Amino acid sequence: MRFLRLEDVAEELNVKLPQVRALVKSGELPAIQIGGRGMWRVERVALENYIEERYAQARNDIANESQA
């Protein structure tokens, strides 16, 4: 599937739905609204990019901690 529901994203990240909603609202996780009811969807590639960015940030944080 190209697009994921927010519930699916929460399951993949092993977090609660409100946390995913907060990520979308802040713009940290790109999403679009689809249909008349405005259901949010996250493109799978956007989720994968978000995960990679989190890994990069974690590596950077660890490197900075070891230099301190």
Gaussian input, Z-matrix of N, CA and C with variables (Angstrom, degrees):
# hf/3-21g

backbone

0 1
 N
 C     1     B1
 C     2     B2     1     A1
 N     3     B3     2     A2     1     D1
 C     4     B4     3     A3     2     D2
 C     5     B5     4     A4     3     D3
 N     6     B6     5     A5     4     D4
 C     7     B7     6     A6     5     D5
 C     8     B8     7     A7     6     D6
 N     9     B9     8     A8     7     D7
 C    10    B10     9     A9     8     D8
 C    11    B11    10    A10     9     D9
 N    12    B12    11    A11    10    D10
 C    13    B13    12    A12    11    D11
 C    14    B14    13    A13    12    D12
 N    15    B15    14    A14    13    D13
 C    16    B16    15    A15    14    D14
 C    17    B17    16    A16    15    D15
 N    18    B18    17    A17    16    D16
 C    19    B19    18    A18    17    D17
 C    20    B20    19    A19    18    D18
 N    21    B21    20    A20    19    D19
 C    22    B22    21    A21    20    D20
 C    23    B23    22    A22    21    D21
 N    24    B24    23    A23    22    D22
 C    25    B25    24    A24    23    D23
 C    26    B26    25    A25    24    D24
 N    27    B27    26    A26    25    D25
 C    28    B28    27    A27    26    D26
 C    29    B29    28    A28    27    D27
 N    30    B30    29    A29    28    D28
 C    31    B31    30    A30    29    D29
 C    32    B32    31    A31    30    D30
 N    33    B33    32    A32    31    D31
 C    34    B34    33    A33    32    D32
 C    35    B35    34    A34    33    D33
 N    36    B36    35    A35    34    D34
 C    37    B37    36    A36    35    D35
 C    38    B38    37    A37    36    D36
 N    39    B39    38    A38    37    D37
 C    40    B40    39    A39    38    D38
 C    41    B41    40    A40    39    D39
 N    42    B42    41    A41    40    D40
 C    43    B43    42    A42    41    D41
 C    44    B44    43    A43    42    D42
 N    45    B45    44    A44    43    D43
 C    46    B46    45    A45    44    D44
 C    47    B47    46    A46    45    D45
 N    48    B48    47    A47    46    D46
 C    49    B49    48    A48    47    D47
 C    50    B50    49    A49    48    D48
 N    51    B51    50    A50    49    D49
 C    52    B52    51    A51    50    D50
 C    53    B53    52    A52    51    D51
 N    54    B54    53    A53    52    D52
 C    55    B55    54    A54    53    D53
 C    56    B56    55    A55    54    D54
 N    57    B57    56    A56    55    D55
 C    58    B58    57    A57    56    D56
 C    59    B59    58    A58    57    D57
 N    60    B60    59    A59    58    D58
 C    61    B61    60    A60    59    D59
 C    62    B62    61    A61    60    D60
 N    63    B63    62    A62    61    D61
 C    64    B64    63    A63    62    D62
 C    65    B65    64    A64    63    D63
 N    66    B66    65    A65    64    D64
 C    67    B67    66    A66    65    D65
 C    68    B68    67    A67    66    D66
 N    69    B69    68    A68    67    D67
 C    70    B70    69    A69    68    D68
 C    71    B71    70    A70    69    D69
 N    72    B72    71    A71    70    D70
 C    73    B73    72    A72    71    D71
 C    74    B74    73    A73    72    D72
 N    75    B75    74    A74    73    D73
 C    76    B76    75    A75    74    D74
 C    77    B77    76    A76    75    D75
 N    78    B78    77    A77    76    D76
 C    79    B79    78    A78    77    D77
 C    80    B80    79    A79    78    D78
 N    81    B81    80    A80    79    D79
 C    82    B82    81    A81    80    D80
 C    83    B83    82    A82    81    D81
 N    84    B84    83    A83    82    D82
 C    85    B85    84    A84    83    D83
 C    86    B86    85    A85    84    D84
 N    87    B87    86    A86    85    D85
 C    88    B88    87    A87    86    D86
 C    89    B89    88    A88    87    D87
 N    90    B90    89    A89    88    D88
 C    91    B91    90    A90    89    D89
 C    92    B92    91    A91    90    D90
 N    93    B93    92    A92    91    D91
 C    94    B94    93    A93    92    D92
 C    95    B95    94    A94    93    D93
 N    96    B96    95    A95    94    D94
 C    97    B97    96    A96    95    D95
 C    98    B98    97    A97    96    D96
 N    99    B99    98    A98    97    D97
 C   100   B100    99    A99    98    D98
 C   101   B101   100   A100    99    D99
 N   102   B102   101   A101   100   D100
 C   103   B103   102   A102   101   D101
 C   104   B104   103   A103   102   D102
 N   105   B105   104   A104   103   D103
 C   106   B106   105   A105   104   D104
 C   107   B107   106   A106   105   D105
 N   108   B108   107   A107   106   D106
 C   109   B109   108   A108   107   D107
 C   110   B110   109   A109   108   D108
 N   111   B111   110   A110   109   D109
 C   112   B112   111   A111   110   D110
 C   113   B113   112   A112   111   D111
 N   114   B114   113   A113   112   D112
 C   115   B115   114   A114   113   D113
 C   116   B116   115   A115   114   D114
 N   117   B117   116   A116   115   D115
 C   118   B118   117   A117   116   D116
 C   119   B119   118   A118   117   D117
 N   120   B120   119   A119   118   D118
 C   121   B121   120   A120   119   D119
 C   122   B122   121   A121   120   D120
 N   123   B123   122   A122   121   D121
 C   124   B124   123   A123   122   D122
 C   125   B125   124   A124   123   D123
 N   126   B126   125   A125   124   D124
 C   127   B127   126   A126   125   D125
 C   128   B128   127   A127   126   D126
 N   129   B129   128   A128   127   D127
 C   130   B130   129   A129   128   D128
 C   131   B131   130   A130   129   D129
 N   132   B132   131   A131   130   D130
 C   133   B133   132   A132   131   D131
 C   134   B134   133   A133   132   D132
 N   135   B135   134   A134   133   D133
 C   136   B136   135   A135   134   D134
 C   137   B137   136   A136   135   D135
 N   138   B138   137   A137   136   D136
 C   139   B139   138   A138   137   D137
 C   140   B140   139   A139   138   D138
 N   141   B141   140   A140   139   D139
 C   142   B142   141   A141   140   D140
 C   143   B143   142   A142   141   D141
 N   144   B144   143   A143   142   D142
 C   145   B145   144   A144   143   D143
 C   146   B146   145   A145   144   D144
 N   147   B147   146   A146   145   D145
 C   148   B148   147   A147   146   D146
 C   149   B149   148   A148   147   D147
 N   150   B150   149   A149   148   D148
 C   151   B151   150   A150   149   D149
 C   152   B152   151   A151   150   D150
 N   153   B153   152   A152   151   D151
 C   154   B154   153   A153   152   D152
 C   155   B155   154   A154   153   D153
 N   156   B156   155   A155   154   D154
 C   157   B157   156   A156   155   D155
 C   158   B158   157   A157   156   D156
 N   159   B159   158   A158   157   D157
 C   160   B160   159   A159   158   D158
 C   161   B161   160   A160   159   D159
 N   162   B162   161   A161   160   D160
 C   163   B163   162   A162   161   D161
 C   164   B164   163   A163   162   D162
 N   165   B165   164   A164   163   D163
 C   166   B166   165   A165   164   D164
 C   167   B167   166   A166   165   D165
 N   168   B168   167   A167   166   D166
 C   169   B169   168   A168   167   D167
 C   170   B170   169   A169   168   D168
 N   171   B171   170   A170   169   D169
 C   172   B172   171   A171   170   D170
 C   173   B173   172   A172   171   D171
 N   174   B174   173   A173   172   D172
 C   175   B175   174   A174   173   D173
 C   176   B176   175   A175   174   D174
 N   177   B177   176   A176   175   D175
 C   178   B178   177   A177   176   D176
 C   179   B179   178   A178   177   D177
 N   180   B180   179   A179   178   D178
 C   181   B181   180   A180   179   D179
 C   182   B182   181   A181   180   D180
 N   183   B183   182   A182   181   D181
 C   184   B184   183   A183   182   D182
 C   185   B185   184   A184   183   D183
 N   186   B186   185   A185   184   D184
 C   187   B187   186   A186   185   D185
 C   188   B188   187   A187   186   D186
 N   189   B189   188   A188   187   D187
 C   190   B190   189   A189   188   D188
 C   191   B191   190   A190   189   D189
 N   192   B192   191   A191   190   D190
 C   193   B193   192   A192   191   D191
 C   194   B194   193   A193   192   D192
 N   195   B195   194   A194   193   D193
 C   196   B196   195   A195   194   D194
 C   197   B197   196   A196   195   D195
 N   198   B198   197   A197   196   D196
 C   199   B199   198   A198   197   D197
 C   200   B200   199   A199   198   D198
 N   201   B201   200   A200   199   D199
 C   202   B202   201   A201   200   D200
 C   203   B203   202   A202   201   D201

   B1=1.4541
   B2=1.5285
   B3=1.3024
   B4=1.4565
   B5=1.5238
   B6=1.3470
   B7=1.4572
   B8=1.5191
   B9=1.3346
   B10=1.4583
   B11=1.5273
   B12=1.3196
   B13=1.4635
   B14=1.5256
   B15=1.3154
   B16=1.4590
   B17=1.5235
   B18=1.3248
   B19=1.4668
   B20=1.5267
   B21=1.3303
   B22=1.4692
   B23=1.5263
   B24=1.3285
   B25=1.4586
   B26=1.5307
   B27=1.3244
   B28=1.4695
   B29=1.5229
   B30=1.3128
   B31=1.4603
   B32=1.5312
   B33=1.3306
   B34=1.4702
   B35=1.5163
   B36=1.3325
   B37=1.4575
   B38=1.5294
   B39=1.3222
   B40=1.4654
   B41=1.5305
   B42=1.3387
   B43=1.4624
   B44=1.5215
   B45=1.3197
   B46=1.4680
   B47=1.5327
   B48=1.3222
   B49=1.4636
   B50=1.5316
   B51=1.3469
   B52=1.4720
   B53=1.5349
   B54=1.3277
   B55=1.4585
   B56=1.5250
   B57=1.3273
   B58=1.4715
   B59=1.5188
   B60=1.3211
   B61=1.4741
   B62=1.5296
   B63=1.3275
   B64=1.4644
   B65=1.5273
   B66=1.3260
   B67=1.4641
   B68=1.5216
   B69=1.3284
   B70=1.4684
   B71=1.5268
   B72=1.3298
   B73=1.4673
   B74=1.5232
   B75=1.3396
   B76=1.4596
   B77=1.5285
   B78=1.3307
   B79=1.4562
   B80=1.5211
   B81=1.3207
   B82=1.4626
   B83=1.5262
   B84=1.3300
   B85=1.4612
   B86=1.5266
   B87=1.3354
   B88=1.4688
   B89=1.5266
   B90=1.3322
   B91=1.4609
   B92=1.5210
   B93=1.3242
   B94=1.4597
   B95=1.5179
   B96=1.3305
   B97=1.4556
   B98=1.5215
   B99=1.3259
   B100=1.4614
   B101=1.5286
   B102=1.3121
   B103=1.4570
   B104=1.5167
   B105=1.3307
   B106=1.4514
   B107=1.5126
   B108=1.3176
   B109=1.4660
   B110=1.5245
   B111=1.3191
   B112=1.4554
   B113=1.5098
   B114=1.3290
   B115=1.4604
   B116=1.5237
   B117=1.3218
   B118=1.4540
   B119=1.5121
   B120=1.3390
   B121=1.4575
   B122=1.5227
   B123=1.3224
   B124=1.4601
   B125=1.5182
   B126=1.3108
   B127=1.4536
   B128=1.5337
   B129=1.3237
   B130=1.4664
   B131=1.5263
   B132=1.3322
   B133=1.4578
   B134=1.5323
   B135=1.3242
   B136=1.4729
   B137=1.5250
   B138=1.3313
   B139=1.4613
   B140=1.5218
   B141=1.3229
   B142=1.4603
   B143=1.5336
   B144=1.3320
   B145=1.4631
   B146=1.5281
   B147=1.3300
   B148=1.4575
   B149=1.5307
   B150=1.3094
   B151=1.4720
   B152=1.5231
   B153=1.3214
   B154=1.4694
   B155=1.5238
   B156=1.3452
   B157=1.4626
   B158=1.5265
   B159=1.3140
   B160=1.4753
   B161=1.5239
   B162=1.3415
   B163=1.4660
   B164=1.5293
   B165=1.3329
   B166=1.4646
   B167=1.5310
   B168=1.3183
   B169=1.4611
   B170=1.5204
   B171=1.3282
   B172=1.4626
   B173=1.5259
   B174=1.3317
   B175=1.4692
   B176=1.5221
   B177=1.3144
   B178=1.4599
   B179=1.5306
   B180=1.3136
   B181=1.4668
   B182=1.5266
   B183=1.3314
   B184=1.4610
   B185=1.5261
   B186=1.3178
   B187=1.4653
   B188=1.5345
   B189=1.3188
   B190=1.4610
   B191=1.5265
   B192=1.3340
   B193=1.4610
   B194=1.5267
   B195=1.3114
   B196=1.4691
   B197=1.5343
   B198=1.3158
   B199=1.4625
   B200=1.5176
   B201=1.3167
   B202=1.4775
   B203=1.5078
   A1=109.86
   A2=115.34
   A3=119.90
   A4=111.46
   A5=116.92
   A6=121.18
   A7=110.66
   A8=115.08
   A9=122.19
   A10=109.87
   A11=115.61
   A12=120.33
   A13=107.76
   A14=116.97
   A15=120.13
   A16=111.18
   A17=116.77
   A18=120.88
   A19=110.95
   A20=115.80
   A21=120.36
   A22=110.88
   A23=116.17
   A24=120.75
   A25=109.56
   A26=116.25
   A27=120.65
   A28=110.30
   A29=116.51
   A30=120.20
   A31=111.03
   A32=116.93
   A33=120.18
   A34=111.81
   A35=117.04
   A36=121.11
   A37=112.53
   A38=115.69
   A39=121.76
   A40=111.25
   A41=114.58
   A42=121.97
   A43=108.04
   A44=115.94
   A45=121.27
   A46=110.27
   A47=115.44
   A48=122.25
   A49=112.93
   A50=119.75
   A51=118.53
   A52=113.37
   A53=117.50
   A54=119.72
   A55=110.61
   A56=117.00
   A57=120.24
   A58=109.58
   A59=116.97
   A60=119.97
   A61=110.68
   A62=117.15
   A63=121.10
   A64=110.95
   A65=117.22
   A66=120.72
   A67=111.02
   A68=116.29
   A69=121.14
   A70=109.73
   A71=116.47
   A72=120.76
   A73=111.50
   A74=117.18
   A75=121.00
   A76=112.39
   A77=116.93
   A78=121.22
   A79=112.63
   A80=116.62
   A81=120.55
   A82=111.12
   A83=116.57
   A84=122.42
   A85=107.63
   A86=118.00
   A87=120.59
   A88=111.71
   A89=115.51
   A90=121.79
   A91=108.90
   A92=115.60
   A93=121.37
   A94=108.92
   A95=115.45
   A96=120.65
   A97=108.66
   A98=115.21
   A99=122.26
   A100=109.33
   A101=116.13
   A102=121.39
   A103=114.52
   A104=113.90
   A105=122.03
   A106=114.06
   A107=116.58
   A108=119.60
   A109=112.13
   A110=116.64
   A111=120.75
   A112=114.48
   A113=116.12
   A114=120.56
   A115=109.65
   A116=116.67
   A117=121.61
   A118=110.78
   A119=115.17
   A120=121.45
   A121=109.16
   A122=114.98
   A123=122.12
   A124=107.35
   A125=115.63
   A126=119.37
   A127=108.49
   A128=116.06
   A129=120.50
   A130=111.48
   A131=117.18
   A132=120.25
   A133=110.60
   A134=118.31
   A135=121.36
   A136=110.27
   A137=116.52
   A138=120.10
   A139=110.65
   A140=117.21
   A141=120.72
   A142=110.95
   A143=117.28
   A144=121.15
   A145=111.09
   A146=116.53
   A147=121.28
   A148=110.03
   A149=116.71
   A150=121.31
   A151=110.27
   A152=117.23
   A153=120.57
   A154=111.18
   A155=116.37
   A156=120.14
   A157=110.79
   A158=117.73
   A159=121.55
   A160=110.15
   A161=117.48
   A162=120.65
   A163=110.43
   A164=117.00
   A165=121.32
   A166=110.10
   A167=116.71
   A168=120.42
   A169=110.90
   A170=116.84
   A171=120.75
   A172=110.61
   A173=117.22
   A174=120.22
   A175=110.59
   A176=116.43
   A177=121.92
   A178=110.58
   A179=117.28
   A180=121.77
   A181=111.13
   A182=116.00
   A183=120.55
   A184=110.57
   A185=116.94
   A186=121.02
   A187=110.19
   A188=117.30
   A189=121.20
   A190=111.59
   A191=117.09
   A192=121.07
   A193=111.02
   A194=116.24
   A195=119.34
   A196=111.66
   A197=117.42
   A198=121.51
   A199=112.28
   A200=116.59
   A201=120.51
   A202=112.51
   D1=138.04
   D2=179.24
   D3=-78.47
   D4=-39.21
   D5=-176.87
   D6=-114.05
   D7=143.04
   D8=-179.74
   D9=-116.22
   D10=145.18
   D11=171.40
   D12=-74.08
   D13=158.52
   D14=178.67
   D15=-60.20
   D16=-33.37
   D17=177.12
   D18=-62.69
   D19=-38.60
   D20=178.62
   D21=-67.53
   D22=-39.49
   D23=178.56
   D24=-63.60
   D25=-44.18
   D26=178.99
   D27=-59.14
   D28=-42.07
   D29=179.60
   D30=-65.20
   D31=-43.72
   D32=-179.61
   D33=-63.47
   D34=-37.69
   D35=-178.92
   D36=-87.49
   D37=-6.62
   D38=-178.65
   D39=57.98
   D40=47.88
   D41=177.35
   D42=-131.51
   D43=172.24
   D44=178.40
   D45=-81.56
   D46=153.14
   D47=-179.68
   D48=-54.85
   D49=-43.22
   D50=179.29
   D51=-58.82
   D52=-31.33
   D53=178.01
   D54=-67.61
   D55=-39.56
   D56=177.41
   D57=-65.99
   D58=-42.33
   D59=177.75
   D60=-58.77
   D61=-40.35
   D62=179.05
   D63=-65.08
   D64=-39.28
   D65=177.57
   D66=-62.92
   D67=-40.83
   D68=178.79
   D69=-67.49
   D70=-46.73
   D71=-177.55
   D72=-61.55
   D73=-37.07
   D74=-179.56
   D75=-76.28
   D76=-15.10
   D77=-177.94
   D78=88.71
   D79=-1.16
   D80=-179.83
   D81=-66.51
   D82=-33.31
   D83=176.82
   D84=-118.07
   D85=108.49
   D86=-178.29
   D87=-63.55
   D88=138.35
   D89=178.63
   D90=-150.33
   D91=162.67
   D92=176.95
   D93=-128.37
   D94=156.55
   D95=174.91
   D96=-100.26
   D97=135.31
   D98=-175.93
   D99=-122.66
   D100=139.69
   D101=171.22
   D102=78.66
   D103=175.03
   D104=-176.99
   D105=-65.58
   D106=-28.18
   D107=-179.75
   D108=-90.81
   D109=-0.26
   D110=175.47
   D111=65.36
   D112=42.88
   D113=179.02
   D114=-71.42
   D115=132.32
   D116=-179.48
   D117=-80.17
   D118=140.38
   D119=175.74
   D120=-136.04
   D121=143.91
   D122=178.54
   D123=-116.55
   D124=127.38
   D125=178.25
   D126=-70.09
   D127=137.45
   D128=-176.74
   D129=-54.58
   D130=-41.71
   D131=-179.66
   D132=-64.33
   D133=-33.98
   D134=177.34
   D135=-66.18
   D136=-39.43
   D137=176.82
   D138=-64.96
   D139=-43.86
   D140=179.02
   D141=-62.85
   D142=-40.07
   D143=176.57
   D144=-63.50
   D145=-41.69
   D146=178.18
   D147=-59.84
   D148=-45.27
   D149=179.99
   D150=-62.34
   D151=-44.44
   D152=178.77
   D153=-61.88
   D154=-39.71
   D155=177.83
   D156=-63.55
   D157=-38.87
   D158=178.28
   D159=-64.74
   D160=-41.05
   D161=176.77
   D162=-62.00
   D163=-44.25
   D164=179.88
   D165=-62.22
   D166=-42.04
   D167=178.74
   D168=-64.46
   D169=-40.63
   D170=178.43
   D171=-63.12
   D172=-43.17
   D173=177.93
   D174=-61.50
   D175=-42.64
   D176=179.57
   D177=-63.69
   D178=-44.82
   D179=178.59
   D180=-60.56
   D181=-43.26
   D182=-179.81
   D183=-65.02
   D184=-42.33
   D185=179.29
   D186=-63.35
   D187=-40.98
   D188=179.61
   D189=-67.14
   D190=-36.67
   D191=178.33
   D192=-66.39
   D193=-38.33
   D194=-177.84
   D195=-72.54
   D196=-22.44
   D197=178.47
   D198=-83.55
   D199=-17.17
   D200=-176.98
   D201=-78.93

